[in-house]
């Protein structure tokens, strides 16, 4: 529809509104959900995968971007029930590292992407140094993301965690 459909040469207000609404839809930032835990092993990844299954049951296009099951069979079973994005292989020194494939996720454009371990440092050669930077790019592209994070990975509480646990993060 042309924005100058009126006989007097002025733009059609309905056409202008439709154009603005279309631009807003294509520029909309994705939604962000965090599964937050007090320590490793408390069930964040499990809860995130359960959430993904619940959303998929509602008809949402869910994709596991990356998940670390840590050989927990119950968590692996949940992950196996969801579509999974193949990992990117990055040669580094004498090994090949498996990482989240940001470009493949952006190309696939799921409605909800599950991205485990937000505080993860990406392998050398990745576009971003940290996974949270991958997350920012995904959200900016309009993808909604669910992720996991432990309290000790928040910079503002490093010292408190060290005092309580004796572990420097």
N, C-alpha and C positions, 0 to 999 in steps of 0.2 A: 504494500500500500504506500503510495507516495505521500510525503508530508505536505504537498501542495495540491491537495485534491479539491480545494474550495475554488469557486468561480472567481472570487476576488483576489486570488493569488496568495492568500495567507495560508500558512501551514494548517493542516487539519489537526485539531487538538487531540482527537482520538488516536490518530496515527502517531503523533508525538508521544503520547502516554504509552502506547504499545511499544514504541522504540525504547523509551526509558526503562520500562519494565523488563524488556529483553536484556538490555545492558546490565541491569541490576542482577538478574539471574545468572548471567555469565561471569560476573565479577564477585559473586557472593563468596565470602570466606567460609571454609568448612568449620564444622563443630568439633570440639575437643573434649574428650572424656578421659580422666585419669583414674587408674586403679592404684591407690596409694597404700603403702605398707610400712610397718614399723621395722621390719627386718626381712632378710631373704627367707624364703620358704613359708611365708604366711598365707599364700594362696592368691596372690595378685594375678598371675598369669592364668590360673585356673578360672578365676572370676571373670577376667577379660574374655576368655574363650567361651565361657557360659553366656556372657552378654552377647557375643557374636552369634552364637547359636540361636538365642532368643530373637535377635534382630532378623536373622535369616528366616526364622519361622514366620515372621511378620511380612516376609517378602522383600526385605532389604537385601541389596547386592553387597554381600560381605566378602572380604578377602583377607586372608592372613598375609601380611607383608613380611613379617618375620616373628618367630616365636622360639623361645628357648625353653624346652620342657625339662631340662636337667634330668633326663632319664626317669621322670615320674610317669608311670604307666597311665594313671588316670588323666593327667594333663595331656599326654600324647594322644590318648583316645579322643579327647575333645578336639584337639588340633586336627586329627585325621578326619573328623566329620565335617570339616570346613575346607573350602577351596584355598589353596596355598600358592602364593607367588613363588616361582623358582628363584633361588638365591643367585646373586652375582658372584662369580669366581674371580678373585684378585690375586695374582701371583705376588708374593712378598718374600724376599730372601729365598729360602729353600722350601717354602711351603705355599700352598694355595689356600687363601682365606675365603670363607663364605660370608657374604654380607647381604644386607637388604638392597634390593635393586630399585632405587628411586625412580629411574627413568621408566622402567617397566610398570611400576605402580601408577605413575602419571599417565602413561599411555593407556593402561587398563581402565582407569577412572572408576573404581568401585564406589558405591555409596558410603561404605564404611570400611576403613582399613584398620586392621589390628597390628599394632607396632609395639612389640615387647621391648622392655629395657630402654627407656628414654635417655638415661644417663650414659649409654654406651658410647665409647669412642670408636669411630669408624676406622677401617683399615686405611693405611696410606694408599693414596691413589683414588680414594673416594672423592666425590664432588665436595662434600662437607666433612669437616673434622669430627663433628659430633652428631649423633642421631637427632638431638633436639633441633638441629639446623635442617635436617631432612624434614622433620615434622613441620617446621615453619613453612617450607616450600610447599608441602602437601596442603596445608591449610590455606595458604595464599592461592593455590590452584583450585580451591573449592572442595577439596576432599575432606570428609569427616574422618577423624582418627580417634581410636581408643588406644591408650598406652598404659604402661606400668612404670612405677618409680618407687624407690625406697627412701625413707626419710634421711638416711645417712648421705644420700647424694645431693641433698639441698645444701648449698654452700653456707647458708646462714646458720646451719646447725652442726657443721663439722666438729667444732670444738666441744659442744655438748655431747655428741655421740662418742667422741674420743674419751671424754671424761667418764662416761657411763660404761662403755665397753672396753676401753683400753686399746681400741683399734683406730688407727689413723686412716681415713678414707681419702 
